[in-house]
Amino acid sequence: MGARKVDQIRELVEMEMRFQNQMMNVWRRHRIRHAQDIFPVRPAEPGKPRFERVMVDGDIVSYLANPHNQVGIYIASDPLSPEDYYFEVEILDSGNLATIGVGLVPQRYPTDSQPGWRAFSVGFHADDGKLYKANGFGKPFGPKSQVGDRIGCGIKFPKQNADQENPAALNMAKVFFTHNGKEVGIVMTMLPPDGHLYPAVGMHSEGEEVKVILDAEWHYEDLELMAVDDGEDDWSRLYDVKLNGTMLEYSGRGKSIHDVGLAQARFPLDTANHYFEIEIVDPGENCYIAIGIARRNYPKNRHPGWNKGSVAYHADDGKIFVGSGVGEPFGPKCHKGDIMGCGIHFPNDYDSEADSDQSPDDPDVSNRELDEYPSDSDSEDENMWWRHGNDEQGTKVQVFFTRNGKIVGTKQVCIPKGGFFPTVGMLSSCEKVRVDLHPLTG
């Protein structure tokens, strides 16, 4: 048989296979489009999965087109547990938009939202590769997904008695995601009041269909080898501060104003995550604790608010410091148990990408820049700051501070190139705070 004849036969076979696939997709979409007339939406029942605007056929879940173009969601009947801590979703059909979200949600999660959009939920989305954590705005996280890809999600449950020294960790879950059998990343997520998170799949365009594999396996040995450092990934700089989960503890000398301990987050505040909080667990000797925001490369031995490109609310005297060592009366002093918050009201047209000298989601670049500009003295720091662009050239934003959930006051400042990074300062022995970098849902 000649080579040309072989090629012709191969083309005919490929055409036949494509035709069969197309017919299968047409059949699926026809079945989905008319399924609502045949299968009513299943109401929530104890011990049964919850789902709306999807059709469930065994382990196959398909999106049901609806007049209002609402999200369809499937929520498993049982939460993840130390025995069953992982599940996977295989994309059978990406539909029109591949708007498929895989993640974890509380039992009574709203059925009109993708996993990750609402409180106590987290989701990894196929169409954009972003992570959504109790927020409608995602952050770059992993690869986009298409037909044939498998997205996995699980919880790394602590070993028995592992969190007795850190009770705050009992309210958090260490959620991890995988893509085609490889780890994508890990995120700390607040647990709902009942402590349970349920596997969930969201869909939002016609033709989407997945296979839910609730008994998928992820070997515990692989889980132990994951690159997890109990919160260190959240921080780019820790000077004279010890990190233990969500706890920051001062570890400096505390003898002079040059002994400041500083913790600066890896990512700047943006329109998606615009607020963070600290709880004073131990005020230490003098409660020289400060919460604020500062530019990248802020000097390590200066309290937030003392130098240009920073603003902070200080617990010991209730003053606000705006790029100066002299504070202004601002709010009440703060003590043990008080929760201090700091956030930014961004303009409606603010674009974190355009108004920054780099994407805030590029930690490698920011780390290199930190190494290039080690600011050990005030004079060097100020010279570098003005040489690379001062804080009077940026977009004006309103910085606000809270105490125990109530706004203390606001201050208008110009956001520097690169953005404002959550920053915590300490200066006396035994000071300890608990940090929540993502306390809000919007």
C-alpha positions in Angstrom: 0.0 0.0 0.0 1.4 3.4 -1.0 2.2 6.1 1.5 -0.4 8.4 -0.1 -3.1 5.7 0.4 -2.0 5.3 4.1 -2.3 9.1 4.6 -5.8 9.1 3.1 -7.0 6.3 5.3 -5.5 8.1 8.4 -7.3 11.3 7.4 -10.6 9.4 7.1 -10.1 7.8 10.5 -9.3 11.1 12.1 -12.4 12.8 10.5 -14.6 9.9 11.8 -13.2 10.4 15.3 -13.7 14.1 15.2 -17.3 13.6 14.0 -18.0 11.2 16.8 -16.6 13.6 19.4 -18.7 16.5 17.9 -21.8 14.3 18.0 -21.1 13.3 21.6 -20.8 17.0 22.6 -24.0 17.8 20.8 -25.8 15.0 22.7 -24.3 16.2 26.0 -25.5 19.7 25.5 -28.9 18.7 24.3 -29.3 16.5 27.3 -28.1 19.3 29.6 -30.3 21.9 28.0 -33.5 19.9 28.6 -32.5 18.2 31.8 -34.4 20.7 34.0 -37.7 19.5 32.5 -36.8 15.9 33.4 -34.8 16.2 36.6 -35.9 18.7 39.2 -33.3 20.5 41.3 -32.5 18.3 44.3 -33.2 20.0 47.6 -30.8 19.9 50.5 -31.1 16.7 52.5 -29.1 15.5 55.5 -26.3 13.3 54.3 -27.0 14.0 50.7 -25.0 16.3 48.3 -26.4 19.7 47.6 -26.6 21.0 44.0 -28.3 23.6 42.0 -28.3 24.3 38.2 -26.2 21.2 37.6 -27.3 17.7 36.6 -25.7 14.8 38.6 -25.4 11.4 37.0 -23.3 9.2 39.3 -20.0 10.9 39.5 -20.6 13.1 36.4 -21.7 16.7 37.0 -22.9 18.9 34.1 -23.9 22.5 34.0 -27.6 23.4 33.4 -28.1 26.5 31.4 -30.6 28.8 33.0 -32.4 32.1 32.1 -30.5 34.2 34.6 -27.1 32.7 33.8 -26.5 31.8 37.4 -23.6 29.7 38.7 -24.3 26.0 39.1 -22.7 24.2 42.0 -22.2 20.8 43.4 -21.4 20.3 47.1 -20.5 16.9 48.4 -22.4 15.2 51.2 -19.5 14.7 53.5 -16.7 17.1 54.6 -13.0 16.4 54.2 -11.5 14.6 57.2 -8.2 13.3 58.4 -9.1 9.9 56.8 -10.6 11.4 53.6 -8.6 14.6 53.0 -8.4 14.8 49.2 -10.6 14.8 46.1 -10.1 15.4 42.4 -12.2 16.8 39.5 -11.5 15.8 35.9 -12.7 18.2 33.2 -14.6 16.2 30.6 -15.9 19.2 28.7 -14.8 22.8 29.2 -18.0 24.2 27.6 -18.1 27.7 26.3 -15.9 29.4 28.8 -14.3 26.8 31.1 -15.6 28.6 34.1 -15.1 25.7 36.4 -14.1 26.2 40.0 -12.8 23.5 42.4 -12.5 24.0 46.1 -13.9 23.8 49.6 -17.0 25.4 51.1 -19.0 25.3 54.3 -22.1 23.2 54.5 -24.6 26.0 54.0 -22.7 27.7 51.2 -24.8 29.9 48.9 -25.6 27.9 45.8 -25.3 30.9 43.5 -21.6 31.4 44.0 -18.4 29.7 42.8 -16.1 28.1 45.4 -13.9 30.8 46.8 -16.3 33.7 46.3 -17.9 33.8 49.7 -16.8 33.6 53.4 -15.0 30.4 54.6 -14.5 29.1 51.1 -11.5 28.7 48.8 -11.4 27.7 45.1 -8.9 27.2 42.3 -10.5 28.2 38.9 -9.8 26.5 35.6 -10.5 29.4 33.3 -7.9 31.8 34.7 -5.7 29.7 37.0 -6.4 32.0 39.9 -7.0 31.3 43.6 -10.2 32.7 45.1 -10.3 32.9 48.9 -13.5 34.3 50.4 -13.4 36.9 47.7 -14.7 37.6 44.2 -11.3 38.7 43.0 -8.7 36.0 42.5 -4.9 36.0 42.6 -2.6 34.3 40.1 -1.9 30.8 41.5 -1.4 28.1 39.0 -1.9 26.9 35.4 -5.2 27.3 33.5 -7.0 24.0 32.9 -8.6 22.4 29.8 -10.3 19.2 28.8 -8.6 16.1 30.3 -6.9 18.0 33.1 -7.4 16.9 36.7 -7.7 19.5 39.5 -7.2 18.2 43.1 -7.9 19.8 46.4 -7.2 18.6 50.0 -6.5 19.6 53.5 -3.3 18.9 55.3 -4.7 18.0 58.7 -2.2 18.5 61.6 -0.9 15.5 63.5 -2.6 14.8 66.9 -1.6 17.4 69.5 0.5 19.3 67.0 -1.4 22.6 67.5 -1.7 22.6 71.3 1.0 25.4 71.5 -0.8 27.4 68.9 -4.6 27.3 69.5 -5.2 29.8 66.7 -4.2 27.1 64.2 -7.2 25.1 65.3 -9.4 27.7 63.5 -7.4 27.4 60.3 -7.1 24.8 57.5 -4.0 24.3 55.4 -5.6 23.7 52.0 -3.6 22.5 49.0 -4.3 22.2 45.3 -2.9 19.9 42.6 -2.9 20.0 38.8 -2.5 16.7 36.9 -0.9 15.1 39.9 1.5 17.9 40.8 1.2 20.3 43.7 0.3 23.8 42.8 0.4 25.5 46.2 -1.0 25.8 49.7 -3.2 28.5 51.3 -4.3 29.0 54.9 -8.1 29.2 55.1 -10.3 30.2 58.1 -12.6 27.3 59.1 -16.3 27.9 59.4 -17.9 27.8 62.9 -18.6 24.0 62.7 -15.0 23.3 61.6 -16.0 21.5 58.4 -15.2 22.2 54.7 -16.9 20.3 51.9 -15.7 19.5 48.4 -17.4 21.7 45.8 -17.4 22.2 42.1 -18.8 25.4 40.5 -19.7 25.9 36.8 -20.9 28.9 34.9 -21.1 28.3 31.1 -23.1 25.9 28.8 -21.5 22.6 28.0 -19.3 22.3 31.1 -19.0 18.8 32.4 -16.7 17.2 35.0 -16.1 13.9 36.8 -16.0 14.2 40.6 -13.6 11.7 42.2 -14.3 11.9 45.9 -12.1 8.8 46.6 -9.0 10.1 44.8 -5.8 9.4 46.6 -2.9 11.6 47.5 -0.3 9.7 49.4 0.5 11.1 52.9 4.2 10.8 52.2 3.8 13.2 49.3 1.8 15.5 51.6 4.6 15.6 54.2 7.1 16.6 51.5 5.2 19.6 50.4 7.0 22.9 50.7 5.1 24.2 53.7 6.7 26.5 56.3 3.7 27.4 58.4 3.1 30.9 57.1 6.6 32.0 56.0 5.4 32.3 52.4 3.2 35.2 53.5 6.2 37.3 54.7 9.1 38.7 52.7 10.9 40.2 55.7 11.2 39.1 59.3 13.8 41.1 61.4 14.0 40.3 65.1 10.6 38.7 64.9 9.8 35.0 65.2 7.0 33.5 63.3 4.9 30.6 64.6 1.9 29.9 62.4 -0.1 33.1 62.5 1.8 34.4 65.6 4.6 37.1 65.5 6.8 37.4 68.5 9.4 40.0 69.2 12.9 38.5 69.5 15.1 41.7 69.6 17.0 43.3 72.5 14.4 46.0 73.2 17.1 48.3 74.6 16.9 51.3 72.2 14.9 52.7 69.3 17.3 51.0 67.0 16.1 47.6 68.1 12.8 47.6 66.3 11.5 44.2 65.1 9.8 44.4 61.7 7.6 42.0 59.8 6.6 42.9 56.2 4.2 40.9 54.1 5.2 39.5 50.8 2.4 41.0 48.8 1.1 44.6 48.9 -2.5 45.5 49.7 -4.7 45.8 46.5 -8.3 46.0 45.6 -8.9 42.3 46.2 -7.1 42.2 49.6 -7.2 45.7 51.0 -7.2 45.1 54.8 -5.4 43.2 57.5 -5.6 42.8 61.3 -3.4 42.0 64.3 -4.6 40.9 67.8 -2.4 41.8 70.7 -1.9 38.5 72.4 0.8 39.8 74.8 1.6 43.5 75.1 5.0 42.7 76.5 6.9 45.2 78.6 5.7 48.4 77.0 3.3 47.5 74.2 5.5 49.2 71.6 3.4 47.5 68.9 2.5 49.2 65.6 0.4 48.2 62.6 0.6 50.0 59.3 1.7 49.9 55.7 5.1 50.7 54.2 6.8 50.7 50.9 9.0 47.9 49.7 12.6 48.2 51.1 11.4 50.0 54.2 14.4 50.1 56.7 14.4 47.1 59.0 15.2 49.0 62.2 12.5 51.6 62.0 8.9 51.4 63.3 6.3 51.7 60.5 5.3 55.3 60.2 8.6 56.7 61.3 10.1 57.0 57.8 8.8 58.2 54.4 6.7 55.8 52.5 4.9 54.5 55.5 1.9 55.2 57.8 1.1 53.4 61.1 -1.1 53.4 64.2 0.9 52.8 67.4 -0.7 50.9 70.3 1.3 52.4 73.2 0.2 56.0 72.7 -2.7 55.8 70.2 -0.9 58.1 67.8 -0.6 58.0 64.0 2.8 58.3 62.4 3.0 59.4 58.7 6.5 59.3 57.4 7.8 61.0 60.6 9.2 60.2 64.0 6.7 62.6 65.5 3.2 61.2 65.9 -0.2 62.9 66.0 -3.1 62.1 68.4 -5.3 59.7 66.5 -7.2 57.1 68.5 -7.3 55.2 71.8 -4.4 53.2 73.1 -4.5 49.5 72.6 -4.0 46.7 75.1 -4.0 42.9 75.4 -6.9 41.4 73.5 -7.5 44.4 71.3 -7.6 43.9 67.5 -6.0 46.6 65.4 -6.7 46.8 61.7 -5.3 48.7 58.7 -6.6 49.0 55.2 -6.8 51.1 52.1 -9.8 52.6 50.3 -8.7 52.5 46.7 -10.2 54.8 44.0 -12.7 53.0 41.8 -10.5 53.3 38.8 -7.3 52.1 40.6 -5.4 49.5 38.7 -2.8 47.7 40.8 -0.9 46.5 37.7 -0.8 49.9 36.0 -0.1 51.9 39.2 2.7 49.7 40.3 6.3 49.3 39.0 5.7 45.5 38.8 3.0 43.0 39.3 2.4 42.4 43.1 2.2 38.8 42.4 5.9 38.4 41.4 7.6 37.6 44.7 10.9 36.7 42.9 11.4 40.2 41.6 10.6 41.8 44.9 13.0 39.5 46.7 15.8 40.4 44.3 15.1 44.1 44.7 15.2 43.7 48.5 18.7 42.2 48.2 19.8 45.0 45.9 18.8 47.7 48.3 19.7 46.8 51.9 18.7 49.9 53.9 20.7 49.8 57.1 20.8 53.5 57.8 18.2 56.3 57.7 20.2 58.5 55.4 20.9 55.7 52.9 17.2 54.8 53.0 16.0 58.3 52.4 18.4 58.8 49.6 17.4 55.6 47.9 13.7 56.4 48.4 14.0 59.8 46.7 16.3 58.5 44.0 13.8 55.8 43.0 10.6 57.9 43.2 9.0 59.5 46.2 5.6 59.1 47.7 4.2 62.4 46.4 4.1 61.0 42.8 1.6 58.1 43.3 -2.1 57.7 43.3 -3.9 59.2 46.4 -5.6 56.7 48.6 -7.4 56.8 52.0 -5.6 54.7 54.6 -7.9 53.7 57.5 -7.3 52.1 60.9 -9.7 50.1 63.1 -9.8 49.1 66.7 -12.0 46.1 67.7 -13.9 46.4 64.5 -14.6 50.1 64.6 -12.9 52.7 62.4 -10.6 54.9 64.4 -9.8 57.3 61.5 -8.4 57.8 58.1 -5.4 59.5 56.4 -4.9 60.4 52.8 -1.5 59.5 51.4 0.0 58.8 48.0 0.7 55.2 47.3 4.3 54.5 46.2 5.4 52.6 43.2 5.2 48.9 44.0 2.4 49.5 46.5 2.0 49.5 50.3 2.9 46.3 52.1 1.3 45.2 55.4 3.9 45.9 58.1 4.0 45.2 61.8 6.6 46.7 64.2 7.5 45.7 67.8 10.1 47.1 70.3 9.8 45.6 73.8 10.4 42.2 75.2 7.7 39.5 75.1 5.4 41.3 72.7 3.3 38.9 70.7 0.5 39.4 68.1 -1.7 37.2 66.0 -1.9 38.3 62.4 -4.7 37.8 59.9 -3.7 39.1 56.4 -7.1 38.3 54.8 -9.9 38.9 57.4 -12.4 40.3 55.0 -14.5 38.8 52.2 -14.7 41.8 49.9 
